[in-house]
Amino acid sequence: MAAKPTELTLTLTPRSRYDAIDVAAAIRGEFGDVLVAFPRATYCSLHTTAGYLEQSLSARLDHRRDRLDPFMRTFQALFPPGAGYRHDRLQERSELSEAQRHREPKNADSHLTYIGSGLRNCVTYVNRPGEPVFFMDLDGVNDGRSRTRRTCVLAYSREETVATVRCEIPVSKHPIDSVNLADPRTGILALGEELIRRHGVAKGRLEIALDPGERDAGVTVNEYETLLMRHDLAEVLADPLKFVARTGKRILRDPRAIASKGLGYARYDMVQVLNELMDAFRISESAVETLLARAMAVPARRLLRFKRAVSLLVLDGTGSSSVLVRGTYQNPILIQWAASPGGSRTLLLRLLRFS
């Protein structure tokens, strides 16, 4: 008889602003070999600047830091710290109190790296003894102090789809736009919660996916802050090298040349960074040249790793009801970089039960 799904919660302490923490090893250290009894486990980050890579991508990198780090550096180079992000102009953030403006981290680069690199808030791994599962933190130390991070792990034996629903989400006529799917006006999370109640799912996940016919769009889970979404992300979608061009100082020798040569230096920097992928992925020069050509043409859909589906974990709540697990600032977000002819996007909500 299969063991009942087991829920674990860990508190993690990153050692540097960028860190990769092996959660599988942390579980063994704190709980022993509890995962051995289960063929699968879903890992859930509760943060908008820390998440997980899919198992297939981590496997391509041999689950090794010396190959994983260059992969992440590629996207960090696209979004360097201090590149004039609107999200970091704390005086313009009307939702912040005066006290919050003094302690809020300037971390737009971490949010954009998270979104652009395709990190996920929720991933499912096939359990393989000794194989690392890295919690990727992009903003783990602020003002010299390590931040406290939390992650949930739900180990289980089987999953089954209990409901699938199609939803139409209105989008603007603007080619570059984003929609907060946690906004009650979309009805997405309310519908998900209704499906959970109707089918009595105690443990599982809710998948929010683009319909297979949708193009020029993606989904992520992140902070839906106006300046970040409406300005910084929009600028990235229009020109993924924009922020590199503003800070092309890594190889710059003549500061007076920044204004006129910024984009040129940014592209040169990208050549150096993308070359590091050859070692990370062990791919041929021709493959890197293809990727570089795409970067120079700056099509967002190719350079950035937008996802077509995200998931929210379902866990037993207080009392008899179950809840969708979200961190304080986590919101599912629909992103488009080309207008939808019909003025809407079709999403598929799929509810899965773990046993």
Rosetta silent file (secondary structure, phi, psi, omega in degrees, C-alpha in Angstrom):
SEQUENCE: MAAKPTELTLTLTPRSRYDAIDVAAAIRGEFGDVLVAFPRATYCSLHTTAGYLEQSLSARLDHRRDRLDPFMRTFQALFPPGAGYRHDRLQERSELSEAQRHREPKNADSHLTYIGSGLRNCVTYVNRPGEPVFFMDLDGVNDGRSRTRRTCVLAYSREETVATVRCEIPVSKHPIDSVNLADPRTGILALGEELIRRHGVAKGRLEIALDPGERDAGVTVNEYETLLMRHDLAEVLADPLKFVARTGKRILRDPRAIASKGLGYARYDMVQVLNELMDAFRISESAVETLLARAMAVPARRLLRFKRAVSLLVLDGTGSSSVLVRGTYQNPILIQWAASPGGSRTLLLRLLRFS
SCORE:     score description
SCORE:     0.000 S_00000001
   1 L     0.000  131.490 -177.427    0.000    0.000    0.000 S_00000001
   2 L   -68.008  143.731  177.526    1.376    3.394   -1.031 S_00000001
   3 L   -69.098  149.091  177.729    2.311    5.819    1.736 S_00000001
   4 L   -69.707  148.327  178.552    0.081    8.863    2.173 S_00000001
   5 L   -51.848  139.213 -176.891    1.457   12.145    0.783 S_00000001
   6 E  -117.702  129.606 -178.836    3.885   13.750    3.211 S_00000001
   7 E  -104.252  131.596  178.100    4.288   17.501    3.636 S_00000001
   8 E  -126.799  145.376  174.677    7.556   19.061    4.786 S_00000001
   9 E  -126.730  130.262 -179.678    8.440   22.711    5.449 S_00000001
  10 E  -121.569  146.675  171.186   12.023   23.955    5.557 S_00000001
  11 E  -106.144  127.047 -175.040   13.595   27.245    6.566 S_00000001
  12 E  -116.925  148.366  178.383   16.644   28.127    4.476 S_00000001
  13 L  -125.607  103.712  178.473   19.417   30.665    5.012 S_00000001
  14 L   -66.813  150.970 -177.596   21.268   31.789    1.858 S_00000001
  15 L   -96.251  -14.956 -178.644   24.972   32.561    2.210 S_00000001
  16 L  -152.875  171.778 -177.482   25.170   35.238   -0.498 S_00000001
  17 L   -58.387  -46.442  171.030   22.853   37.340   -2.647 S_00000001
  18 L  -102.461  125.931  178.888   22.933   34.635   -5.297 S_00000001
  19 E  -149.203  155.674  175.082   22.955   31.136   -3.860 S_00000001
  20 E  -126.918  115.417 -174.050   21.853   27.633   -4.783 S_00000001
  21 E  -109.601  126.753  179.961   20.783   25.498   -1.820 S_00000001
  22 E   -77.807  100.629 -177.300   20.357   21.736   -2.171 S_00000001
  23 H   -70.845  -34.971  178.041   16.941   21.188   -0.607 S_00000001
  24 H   -59.596  -42.169  177.452   17.083   17.407   -1.072 S_00000001
  25 H   -67.309  -38.272  178.647   20.236   17.329    1.069 S_00000001
  26 H   -63.291  -37.286  177.641   18.624   19.677    3.607 S_00000001
  27 H   -65.410  -44.241  178.656   15.669   17.282    3.906 S_00000001
  28 H   -60.964  -38.812 -179.058   17.965   14.327    4.509 S_00000001
  29 H   -68.887  -34.173 -175.632   19.798   16.310    7.166 S_00000001
  30 H   -96.249  -33.761 -173.843   16.637   17.406    8.989 S_00000001
  31 H  -120.395   -2.046 -177.577   14.153   14.579    8.343 S_00000001
  32 L    80.731 -154.847 -175.886   16.255   11.600    7.287 S_00000001
  33 L   -88.890   42.610 -175.975   15.371    9.459    4.255 S_00000001
  34 H   -62.939  -28.589 -177.084   11.677   10.373    4.329 S_00000001
  35 H   -76.903  -16.095 -175.482   11.560   10.915    0.538 S_00000001
  36 H   -60.157  -30.223 -176.561   12.726    7.407   -0.282 S_00000001
  37 H   -75.896   -5.940 -174.196    9.201    6.025    0.157 S_00000001
  38 L  -123.280  138.056  177.785    7.815    8.264   -2.601 S_00000001
  39 L   -75.644  -21.142 -176.282    8.473    8.271   -6.355 S_00000001
  40 E  -138.696  158.172  173.427    7.778   12.024   -6.728 S_00000001
  41 E  -148.546  138.146  175.167    7.966   15.273   -4.787 S_00000001
  42 E  -103.386  127.982 -177.968    6.696   18.759   -5.555 S_00000001
  43 E  -106.610  130.893 -173.738    8.900   21.617   -4.338 S_00000001
  44 E  -128.186  119.558  173.338    7.278   24.992   -3.701 S_00000001
  45 E   -88.981  143.106  179.850    9.060   28.316   -3.126 S_00000001
  46 L  -104.421   22.359 -173.533    7.143   31.023   -1.260 S_00000001
  47 L  -130.897  157.462 -177.340    9.221   33.880   -2.693 S_00000001
  48 L   -97.359   -4.270  176.054    9.303   36.005   -5.855 S_00000001
  49 L  -123.604   17.867  177.970   13.092   36.173   -6.173 S_00000001
  50 E  -148.620  133.146 -178.299   13.842   32.529   -5.357 S_00000001
  51 E  -162.301 -159.289 -173.931   12.592   29.395   -7.062 S_00000001
  52 E  -125.090  150.821  168.531   13.458   26.135   -8.766 S_00000001
  53 L   -87.813  150.910  174.494   14.638   24.965  -12.161 S_00000001
  54 L   -63.239  151.487 -177.395   12.732   22.178  -13.857 S_00000001
  55 H   -61.332  -37.654 -178.705   14.269   18.753  -13.351 S_00000001
  56 H   -63.424  -39.624  179.120   14.929   18.284  -17.079 S_00000001
  57 H   -71.137  -42.988  178.046   16.961   21.513  -17.246 S_00000001
  58 H   -60.025  -36.438  178.695   18.834   20.743  -14.039 S_00000001
  59 H   -65.945  -37.654  177.358   19.673   17.313  -15.499 S_00000001
  60 H   -62.082  -26.459  178.347   21.118   18.944  -18.626 S_00000001
  61 L   -95.694   12.115  178.294   23.417   20.808  -16.259 S_00000001
  62 L    59.393   20.107  179.682   24.300   17.558  -14.462 S_00000001
  63 L    52.895   37.205 -176.182   22.848   19.021  -11.243 S_00000001
  64 L  -119.465  136.199 -179.681   26.254   20.691  -10.712 S_00000001
  65 H   -61.592  -36.882 -175.680   26.943   24.180   -9.407 S_00000001
  66 H   -70.182  -11.187  174.409   29.900   24.687  -11.763 S_00000001
  67 H  -110.881  -26.637  179.057   27.522   24.320  -14.708 S_00000001
  68 H   -72.682  -41.130 -177.317   24.387   25.741  -13.139 S_00000001
  69 H   -60.342  -45.612  177.552   25.994   29.034  -12.093 S_00000001
  70 H   -60.842  -33.709  176.641   27.072   30.053  -15.645 S_00000001
  71 H   -60.832  -47.760 -179.194   23.531   29.395  -16.833 S_00000001
  72 H   -68.709  -34.368  179.631   22.122   31.780  -14.244 S_00000001
  73 H   -62.139  -28.932  177.787   24.866   34.348  -14.893 S_00000001
  74 H   -58.044  -44.620 -178.118   23.635   34.632  -18.470 S_00000001
  75 H   -80.691  -31.603  174.882   20.327   36.052  -17.279 S_00000001
  76 H   -64.332  -31.559  177.699   21.854   38.048  -14.441 S_00000001
  77 H   -68.539  -29.469  176.450   23.990   39.775  -17.084 S_00000001
  78 H   -68.563  -30.419 -174.525   20.810   40.813  -18.895 S_00000001
  79 L  -128.244   72.067 -177.956   19.513   42.428  -15.704 S_00000001
  80 L   -71.077  152.341  176.528   22.467   43.873  -13.771 S_00000001
  81 L   -61.086  149.543  172.579   21.898   45.552  -10.398 S_00000001
  82 L    66.993   35.494 -177.866   21.480   49.321  -10.366 S_00000001
  83 L   -98.541   24.102  175.874   20.439   49.732  -14.001 S_00000001
  84 L    78.756   30.544 -179.960   17.853   52.443  -13.333 S_00000001
  85 L   -67.271  139.954  177.145   14.849   50.186  -12.820 S_00000001
  86 H   -65.071  -35.732  179.381   11.590   51.973  -12.003 S_00000001
  87 H   -57.372  -28.832 -177.559   10.788   49.306   -9.400 S_00000001
  88 H   -88.688   -2.120  174.344   13.871   50.455   -7.466 S_00000001
  89 L   -84.512   80.975 -169.469   12.757   54.092   -7.314 S_00000001
  90 H   -60.973  -27.156  179.831   11.228   53.537   -3.916 S_00000001
  91 H   -67.055  -19.413  179.048   10.011   57.136   -3.628 S_00000001
  92 H   -91.831   -5.541 -176.612    7.645   56.405   -6.562 S_00000001
  93 L   -85.371   94.970 -174.493    6.185   53.275   -4.948 S_00000001
  94 L   -66.420  -20.891 -178.026    2.882   54.600   -3.597 S_00000001
  95 L   -79.337  -10.267 -177.822    2.025   51.275   -1.917 S_00000001
  96 L   -92.348  141.712  171.853    5.026   51.573    0.427 S_00000001
  97 L   -78.594  169.631  179.491    4.959   53.375    3.754 S_00000001
  98 H   -61.852  -38.496  178.560    7.798   55.724    4.641 S_00000001
  99 H   -65.796  -39.957  179.795    9.270   53.059    6.915 S_00000001
 100 H   -65.849  -33.696  178.920    9.076   50.445    4.155 S_00000001
 101 H   -62.122  -25.988 -178.775   10.900   52.751    1.744 S_00000001
 102 H   -83.590  -22.214 -177.122   13.885   52.665    4.091 S_00000001
 103 H  -116.124   -9.159 -179.889   14.061   48.867    4.346 S_00000001
 104 L   -66.870  129.455  179.562   12.652   47.654    1.020 S_00000001
 105 L   -71.648  145.168  173.826   15.420   45.999   -1.069 S_00000001
 106 L   -88.729   91.801 -168.425   16.212   47.407   -4.501 S_00000001
 107 L  -132.155   30.924  177.614   15.885   44.095   -6.282 S_00000001
 108 H   -57.089  -36.748  179.640   14.213   44.631   -9.654 S_00000001
 109 H   -59.913  -36.256  179.497   17.148   42.814  -11.254 S_00000001
 110 H   -69.626  -41.387  177.141   16.333   39.722   -9.179 S_00000001
 111 H   -61.234  -45.905 -176.955   12.656   39.765  -10.175 S_00000001
 112 H   -69.247  -36.357  175.703   13.510   40.141  -13.860 S_00000001
 113 H   -64.194  -42.482  177.107   16.177   37.427  -13.697 S_00000001
 114 H   -56.647  -50.697 -177.263   13.654   35.105  -12.055 S_00000001
 115 H   -67.267  -46.709 -174.146   11.086   35.737  -14.787 S_00000001
 116 H   -69.441  -31.553 -178.320   13.534   35.764  -17.689 S_00000001
 117 H   -83.996   -8.906  178.896   15.427   32.620  -16.694 S_00000001
 118 L    81.639   21.386  173.755   12.237   30.608  -16.286 S_00000001
 119 L   -61.035  150.175 -177.587   12.556   29.871  -12.583 S_00000001
 120 E  -119.886  147.835  173.384    9.413   28.334  -11.146 S_00000001
 121 L   -76.610  -23.548 -171.927    7.641   28.704   -7.848 S_00000001
 122 E  -144.863  121.077  179.089    6.487   25.081   -8.041 S_00000001
 123 E  -134.905  153.352  175.270    8.212   22.094   -9.681 S_00000001
 124 E  -114.892  128.686  179.063    7.783   18.324   -9.539 S_00000001
 125 E  -114.779  140.934  165.479   10.846   16.068   -9.446 S_00000001
 126 E   -73.221  127.705 -177.266   11.097   12.309   -9.812 S_00000001
 127 L   -70.917  123.026  175.907   12.852   11.229   -6.619 S_00000001
 128 L  -130.890  118.376 -175.642   16.325    9.870   -7.320 S_00000001
 129 L   -52.508  129.552  177.188   18.537    9.079   -4.308 S_00000001
 130 L    83.404   -7.127 -178.663   21.432   11.491   -3.978 S_00000001
 131 L   -82.283  127.711 -179.230   20.268   13.806   -6.772 S_00000001
 132 L   -68.178  152.253  169.320   20.335   17.494   -5.758 S_00000001
 133 L  -129.309  106.788 -170.854   17.271   19.737   -5.975 S_00000001
 134 E   -90.866  128.848  169.204   18.491   23.319   -5.953 S_00000001
 135 E   -88.833  111.470 -173.026   16.578   26.223   -4.447 S_00000001
 136 E   -94.032  111.684 -178.099   17.855   29.143   -6.533 S_00000001
 137 E  -105.580  124.627 -178.304   17.977   32.390   -4.548 S_00000001
 138 L  -102.676   -7.074 -176.886   18.626   35.611   -6.462 S_00000001
 139 L  -147.197   47.797 -170.304   18.242   38.049   -3.566 S_00000001
 140 L   -78.722  -18.153  178.691   19.287   36.055   -0.517 S_00000001
 141 E  -128.280  126.889 -179.819   21.322   38.740    1.248 S_00000001
 142 E  -126.373  125.435  178.269   20.113   42.297    1.691 S_00000001
 143 L    55.761   37.946  177.086   22.178   45.058    3.279 S_00000001
 144 L    82.469   -1.099 -177.966   24.666   42.487    4.540 S_00000001
 145 E  -115.864  135.116  177.065   22.026   40.320    6.245 S_00000001
 146 E   -70.151  138.901  178.024   20.812   36.911    5.082 S_00000001
 147 L   -88.577  150.529  176.871   17.097   36.719    4.419 S_00000001
 148 L   -86.945  125.395 -177.525   14.960   33.936    5.872 S_00000001
 149 E  -116.268  148.264  178.444   13.512   31.723    3.135 S_00000001
 150 E  -127.521  143.086  175.448   10.788   29.082    3.313 S_00000001
 151 E  -141.403  142.940  176.655    9.998   26.211    0.999 S_00000001
 152 E  -106.417  143.643  176.854    7.330   23.507    1.117 S_00000001
 153 E  -129.731  129.092  179.576    7.868   19.977   -0.160 S_00000001
 154 E  -121.764  108.178 -179.757    5.027   17.550   -0.817 S_00000001
 155 E   -92.529  138.514 -175.971    6.107   13.948   -1.463 S_00000001
 156 E  -154.658  172.267 -177.337    3.556   11.600   -3.052 S_00000001
 157 L  -102.941  -42.344 -176.739    3.106    8.423   -5.087 S_00000001
 158 L  -138.480  158.486  171.482    0.527    9.241   -7.755 S_00000001
 159 E  -135.350  146.199  178.176   -1.314   12.182   -9.278 S_00000001
 160 E  -137.512  142.534  176.481   -4.575   12.272  -11.196 S_00000001
 161 E   -80.717  124.353 -178.833   -6.357   15.049  -13.070 S_00000001
 162 E  -107.434  -15.575  179.240   -9.797   15.600  -11.524 S_00000001
 163 E  -162.103  143.536  173.108  -10.935   18.688  -13.464 S_00000001
 164 E  -136.799  127.831 -176.406   -9.970   20.790  -16.493 S_00000001
 165 E  -132.176  138.228  174.915  -11.656   24.123  -17.256 S_00000001
 166 E   -93.249  139.725 -179.636  -11.114   26.636  -20.081 S_00000001
 167 E  -132.867  141.443  174.308  -11.109   30.344  -19.207 S_00000001
 168 E  -104.143  123.957 -178.931  -11.097   33.476  -21.363 S_00000001
 169 E  -112.962  117.596  177.585   -9.043   36.343  -19.961 S_00000001
 170 E   -63.410  139.612  175.389   -9.506   39.807  -21.526 S_00000001
 171 L  -129.701  158.517 -178.647   -6.255   41.516  -22.516 S_00000001
 172 L   -73.812  172.490  177.282   -5.591   45.022  -23.769 S_00000001
 173 L   -81.919   -6.722  179.066   -4.887   45.920  -27.370 S_00000001
 174 L   -68.582  136.878 -179.158   -1.333   46.867  -26.437 S_00000001
 175 L   -64.756  -33.550  178.706    1.180   44.418  -27.867 S_00000001
 176 L  -110.326  118.387 -175.679    3.162   44.364  -24.604 S_00000001
 177 E  -159.664  164.328  176.242    1.043   43.843  -21.541 S_00000001
 178 E  -141.630  149.036 -179.001    0.627   41.813  -18.352 S_00000001
 179 E  -128.253  127.474  176.479   -2.421   40.688  -16.384 S_00000001
 180 E   -78.729  105.886 -177.002   -2.462   39.874  -12.684 S_00000001
 181 L   -74.713   -7.411  173.479   -4.367   36.574  -12.593 S_00000001
 182 L   -86.140   -9.008  176.352   -4.759   36.933   -8.821 S_00000001
 183 L   -62.891  126.324 -178.580   -6.941   39.991   -9.397 S_00000001
 184 H   -54.643  -25.648 -178.455  -10.475   38.964   -8.324 S_00000001
 185 H   -66.599  -23.491  176.915  -11.844   40.473  -11.543 S_00000001
 186 H   -77.860  -26.079  179.585  -10.240   37.655  -13.571 S_00000001
 187 L    75.444    4.203 -173.586  -11.979   35.017  -11.448 S_00000001
 188 H   -66.762  -53.602 -176.691   -9.066   32.599  -11.885 S_00000001
 189 H   -69.475  -34.568  176.415   -8.180   31.882   -8.257 S_00000001
 190 H   -62.533  -41.315  177.843  -11.823   31.876   -7.168 S_00000001
 191 H   -65.311  -41.445  177.487  -12.558   29.261   -9.832 S_00000001
 192 H   -60.507  -44.050  179.374   -9.542   27.226   -8.707 S_00000001
 193 H   -65.433  -35.977  177.009  -10.706   27.327   -5.095 S_00000001
 194 H   -65.106  -41.281  177.527  -14.210   26.290   -6.165 S_00000001
 195 H   -62.409  -39.861  178.678  -12.784   23.297   -8.061 S_00000001
 196 H   -61.360  -45.340  179.336  -10.800   22.288   -4.972 S_00000001
 197 H   -65.939  -44.798 -175.726  -13.949   22.378   -2.812 S_00000001
 198 H   -62.153  -38.222 -175.749  -16.116   20.636   -5.393 S_00000001
 199 H  -100.716    1.819  175.009  -13.723   17.734   -5.869 S_00000001
 200 L    60.549   41.539 -179.580  -12.522   17.538   -2.276 S_00000001
 201 L   -81.938  119.837  178.975   -8.809   17.763   -3.085 S_00000001
 202 L   -90.448  -39.907  179.057   -6.755   17.777    0.111 S_00000001
 203 L  -139.149  132.189 -178.361   -3.305   17.684   -1.454 S_00000001
 204 E   172.281 -149.655  177.280   -2.381   18.408   -5.058 S_00000001
 205 E  -152.806  151.591  174.857   -1.727   21.302   -7.375 S_00000001
 206 E  -107.752  118.441  179.093   -3.620   23.719   -9.597 S_00000001
 207 E   -96.498  132.284  176.238   -2.015   24.203  -13.006 S_00000001
 208 E  -115.149  111.944 -171.420   -2.637   27.450  -14.903 S_00000001
 209 E  -130.074  149.592  170.683   -1.609   26.990  -18.535 S_00000001
 210 E   -70.316  141.865  172.626   -1.918   28.774  -21.841 S_00000001
 211 L   -58.926  143.393 -178.766   -4.156   27.032  -24.351 S_00000001
 212 L   -53.482  -26.247 -178.844   -1.994   25.198  -26.937 S_00000001
 213 L   -82.022   -8.152 -178.508   -3.211   27.616  -29.621 S_00000001
 214 L   -77.021  139.312  178.710   -1.972   30.726  -27.814 S_00000001
 215 L  -128.364  161.341  175.299    1.156   32.405  -29.169 S_00000001
 216 L    57.089   41.717  179.460    3.395   35.318  -28.105 S_00000001
 217 E  -155.696  161.718  177.723    2.515   34.942  -24.437 S_00000001
 218 E  -154.714  174.720  177.826    3.711   33.254  -21.265 S_00000001
 219 E  -132.779  152.318  176.498    2.889   32.892  -17.589 S_00000001
 220 E  -150.221  173.499  170.887    4.920   33.279  -14.418 S_00000001
 221 E  -122.479  118.492 -176.948    4.424   33.665  -10.664 S_00000001
 222 E  -162.868 -175.350  177.792    5.903   36.853   -9.264 S_00000001
 223 L   -76.594  126.947  176.962    5.217   40.182   -7.602 S_00000001
 224 L   -97.703   82.407  178.136    2.679   42.212   -9.531 S_00000001
 225 L  -106.960  134.369 -168.457    3.999   45.659   -8.727 S_00000001
 226 H   -54.975  -49.368 -177.014    2.989   48.407  -11.155 S_00000001
 227 H   -65.763  -37.126  179.220    6.430   49.884  -11.866 S_00000001
 228 H   -66.677  -46.436 -174.589    7.981   46.428  -12.251 S_00000001
 229 H   -80.659  -44.406 -172.888    5.297   45.076  -14.573 S_00000001
 230 H   -83.106  -21.052 -177.904    4.219   48.164  -16.512 S_00000001
 231 H  -116.486  -64.495 -173.774    7.655   49.714  -16.960 S_00000001
 232 H   -63.385  -51.046 -179.653   10.637   47.442  -16.283 S_00000001
 233 H   -65.484  -38.364  178.224    9.196   44.223  -17.702 S_00000001
 234 H   -61.349  -39.766  178.458    7.640   46.092  -20.611 S_00000001
 235 H   -66.004  -37.742  177.640   11.051   47.563  -21.478 S_00000001
 236 H   -63.419  -43.304 -179.152   12.609   44.097  -21.344 S_00000001
 237 H   -65.581  -33.572  178.032    9.992   42.702  -23.707 S_00000001
 238 H   -75.739  -33.039 -177.400   10.601   45.548  -26.138 S_00000001
 239 L  -157.851   94.812 -177.098   14.404   45.243  -25.899 S_00000001
 240 L   -61.787  -14.588  178.742   15.982   42.527  -23.705 S_00000001
 241 L   -96.662    5.282 -172.900   19.394   44.252  -23.919 S_00000001
 242 H   -58.464  -47.777 -175.175   18.134   47.613  -22.699 S_00000001
 243 H   -75.172  -27.262  174.276   19.373   47.355  -19.119 S_00000001
 244 H   -66.678  -39.305 -179.093   22.714   45.883  -20.161 S_00000001
 245 H   -61.714  -31.619 -178.877   23.227   48.876  -22.438 S_00000001
 246 H   -73.416  -22.676 -173.973   22.750   51.205  -19.473 S_00000001
 247 L  -128.688   35.175 -177.967   25.480   49.521  -17.434 S_00000001
 248 L   -74.707   59.871 -174.529   27.975   48.272  -20.011 S_00000001
 249 L  -102.542   -7.556 -173.577   30.892   49.083  -17.704 S_00000001
 250 L   -61.634  -35.601  179.790   32.364   45.632  -17.274 S_00000001
 251 L  -116.187    2.281 -174.492   34.727   46.082  -20.211 S_00000001
 252 L   -72.271  132.816  178.796   34.363   49.814  -20.624 S_00000001
 253 L  -110.421  -23.390 -178.232   37.596   51.796  -20.479 S_00000001
 254 L  -116.744   99.740 -177.513   36.357   55.230  -21.560 S_00000001
 255 H   -56.164  -26.928 -178.727   33.444   56.453  -19.359 S_00000001
 256 H   -70.165  -13.625 -176.933   32.660   59.202  -21.881 S_00000001
 257 H   -88.016   -3.874 -174.189   31.720   56.539  -24.413 S_00000001
 258 H   -56.909  -49.652 -173.424   28.796   55.145  -22.388 S_00000001
 259 H   -61.349  -43.685 -173.951   26.087   57.239  -24.003 S_00000001
 260 H   -87.536  -23.596 -173.520   27.090   56.578  -27.604 S_00000001
 261 H  -118.298   10.048 -175.378   28.443   53.059  -27.289 S_00000001
 262 H   -54.333  -48.126 -177.240   26.344   51.568  -24.524 S_00000001
 263 H   -66.906  -36.840  177.678   24.444   49.125  -26.709 S_00000001
 264 H   -61.638  -43.847  177.799   27.601   48.050  -28.480 S_00000001
 265 H   -66.279  -37.296  178.406   29.288   47.271  -25.180 S_00000001
 266 H   -60.086  -43.226 -179.480   26.151   45.504  -23.989 S_00000001
 267 H   -68.959  -36.321  176.621   26.234   43.238  -27.010 S_00000001
 268 H   -63.899  -44.167  177.428   29.938   42.590  -26.552 S_00000001
 269 H   -57.712  -40.273 -179.359   29.295   41.683  -22.918 S_00000001
 270 H   -64.942  -34.577  175.352   26.551   39.312  -24.059 S_00000001
 271 H   -57.448  -47.344 -178.682   29.023   37.570  -26.369 S_00000001
 272 H   -63.857  -43.714 -176.934   31.256   36.885  -23.365 S_00000001
 273 H   -68.097  -44.394 -178.651   28.402   35.744  -21.154 S_00000001
 274 H   -66.187  -29.528  176.404   26.779   33.515  -23.756 S_00000001
 275 H   -60.961  -28.700  179.053   30.116   31.872  -24.450 S_00000001
 276 H   -65.217  -23.237  178.413   29.994   30.609  -20.861 S_00000001
 277 H   -65.397  -24.925  179.126   26.971   28.534  -21.848 S_00000001
 278 H   -58.960  -41.832  178.562   29.247   26.353  -23.953 S_00000001
 279 H   -74.046  -36.834 -177.149   30.824   25.010  -20.766 S_00000001
 280 H   -66.229  -46.853 -176.034   27.539   24.858  -18.877 S_00000001
 281 H   -98.366   -8.587 -176.054   25.614   22.903  -21.504 S_00000001
 282 L    55.346   48.383 -179.257   28.577   21.334  -23.322 S_00000001
 283 L  -108.060  165.814 -173.298   27.121   22.464  -26.601 S_00000001
 284 L   -76.138  164.291  176.855   28.827   23.219  -29.879 S_00000001
 285 H   -60.740  -37.527 -178.432   30.070   26.591  -31.082 S_00000001
 286 H   -63.665  -35.731  178.400   27.390   26.599  -33.760 S_00000001
 287 H   -67.584  -40.696  177.793   24.688   26.273  -31.119 S_00000001
 288 H   -65.162  -40.552  179.232   26.128   29.192  -29.162 S_00000001
 289 H   -62.540  -37.065  176.912   26.363   31.255  -32.344 S_00000001
 290 H   -63.515  -45.725  178.693   22.696   30.528  -33.030 S_00000001
 291 H   -62.336  -41.383 -179.989   21.759   31.642  -29.520 S_00000001
 292 H   -64.201  -40.516  177.993   23.919   34.743  -29.882 S_00000001
 293 H   -60.409  -38.948  177.857   22.263   35.607  -33.208 S_00000001
 294 H   -64.990  -41.009 -179.366   18.918   35.411  -31.478 S_00000001
 295 H   -63.297  -39.232 -178.973   20.162   37.657  -28.698 S_00000001
 296 H   -69.780  -28.751  177.665   21.357   40.262  -31.165 S_00000001
 297 H   -82.200   -9.542  177.931   17.980   40.211  -32.893 S_00000001
 298 L    45.212   50.041  168.418   16.434   40.606  -29.391 S_00000001
 299 L   -86.158  120.029 -174.153   13.178   38.644  -29.803 S_00000001
 300 H   -57.466  -38.000 -174.716   11.873   38.223  -26.258 S_00000001
 301 H   -66.286  -19.429 -179.243   10.197   34.908  -26.986 S_00000001
 302 H  -101.652  -39.822 -176.234   13.558   33.331  -27.899 S_00000001
 303 H   -75.130  -37.030 -177.181   16.049   35.021  -25.620 S_00000001
 304 L  -101.071  150.386 -172.420   13.948   34.765  -22.448 S_00000001
 305 L  -100.790   63.876  177.993   12.589   31.505  -21.039 S_00000001
 306 L   -68.667  146.081 -177.313    8.931   32.331  -20.518 S_00000001
 307 E   -98.835  154.104  177.014    6.755   29.446  -19.374 S_00000001
 308 L   -99.053   -6.183  179.649    3.466   28.249  -20.790 S_00000001
 309 E  -152.980  144.841  172.457    2.246   26.821  -17.469 S_00000001
 310 E  -133.099  164.168  179.820    2.656   27.448  -13.752 S_00000001
 311 E  -132.710  150.728  170.844    1.307   25.616  -10.717 S_00000001
 312 E  -119.506  133.070 -178.385    0.106   26.491   -7.243 S_00000001
 313 E   -71.586  143.404  174.539    0.344   23.865   -4.522 S_00000001
 314 E  -110.582  123.114  179.322   -2.872   22.681   -2.822 S_00000001
 315 E  -132.950  158.097  174.904   -2.547   21.784    0.865 S_00000001
 316 E   -59.326  129.837  176.077   -4.893   21.102    3.772 S_00000001
 317 L   -96.513 -167.911  175.458   -5.834   24.370    5.408 S_00000001
 318 L   -71.644  144.328 -177.524   -7.201   25.049    8.854 S_00000001
 319 L    76.909 -140.566 -174.136  -10.450   23.271    9.506 S_00000001
 320 L  -102.643   -1.844 -175.169  -11.865   21.126    6.712 S_00000001
 321 L   -98.147  157.238  174.620  -10.909   23.250    3.695 S_00000001
 322 E  -105.396  160.239 -175.147   -7.810   23.152    1.482 S_00000001
 323 E  -132.537  154.561  170.119   -5.952   26.213    0.267 S_00000001
 324 E   -82.029  127.816 -175.126   -3.849   27.361   -2.658 S_00000001
 325 L   -86.232  120.018  175.947   -0.334   27.972   -1.347 S_00000001
 326 L  -141.219  140.466  171.478    1.069   31.408   -2.191 S_00000001
 327 L   -71.127  171.306 -174.177    3.733   33.551   -0.614 S_00000001
 328 L   -54.315  -40.867 -174.658    2.844   37.092    0.449 S_00000001
 329 L  -108.682    8.454 -176.371    3.769   38.697   -2.877 S_00000001
 330 L   -81.746  127.099  176.369    3.246   35.756   -5.228 S_00000001
 331 E  -136.786  134.864  169.462    0.758   36.237   -8.050 S_00000001
 332 E   -69.902  134.786 -172.960    0.211   34.196  -11.203 S_00000001
 333 E  -131.347  132.948  172.598    0.778   36.608  -14.106 S_00000001
 334 E   -95.309  129.166 -178.940   -0.090   36.418  -17.797 S_00000001
 335 E  -122.605  134.826  174.286    2.460   38.187  -20.023 S_00000001
 336 E  -129.281  147.109  176.651    2.115   38.961  -23.731 S_00000001
 337 L  -122.373   14.930  170.365    4.566   40.522  -26.185 S_00000001
 338 L  -153.165  144.882 -176.678    2.205   40.696  -29.169 S_00000001
 339 L   -65.268  145.647  174.957   -1.429   41.733  -29.281 S_00000001
 340 L   -88.792  124.071 -175.924   -4.084   39.031  -29.268 S_00000001
 341 L   -55.451  -35.687 -177.344   -6.358   39.437  -32.328 S_00000001
 342 L   -88.883   -0.537  179.570   -9.469   38.543  -30.349 S_00000001
 343 L    75.544   15.166  178.328   -8.703   40.782  -27.363 S_00000001
 344 E  -152.974  164.382  175.635   -8.482   37.800  -24.989 S_00000001
 345 E  -125.006  142.900  179.860   -6.288   34.862  -24.074 S_00000001
 346 E   -98.678  126.134  176.650   -7.457   31.309  -23.378 S_00000001
 347 E  -113.385  152.310  173.126   -6.174   29.588  -20.259 S_00000001
 348 E  -114.203  124.237  173.725   -6.622   26.006  -19.090 S_00000001
 349 E  -100.252  124.461 -179.290   -7.054   25.357  -15.360 S_00000001
 350 E  -125.941  122.413  179.782   -6.186   21.794  -14.434 S_00000001
 351 E  -101.583  127.008 -179.308   -6.674   20.457  -10.897 S_00000001
 352 E  -119.138  138.568  177.861   -4.601   17.444   -9.888 S_00000001
 353 E  -104.054  133.660  176.088   -4.976   15.297   -6.777 S_00000001
 354 E   -95.530  143.993  175.153   -1.960   13.676   -5.108 S_00000001
 355 L  -143.862    0.000    0.000   -2.186   10.302   -3.410 S_00000001
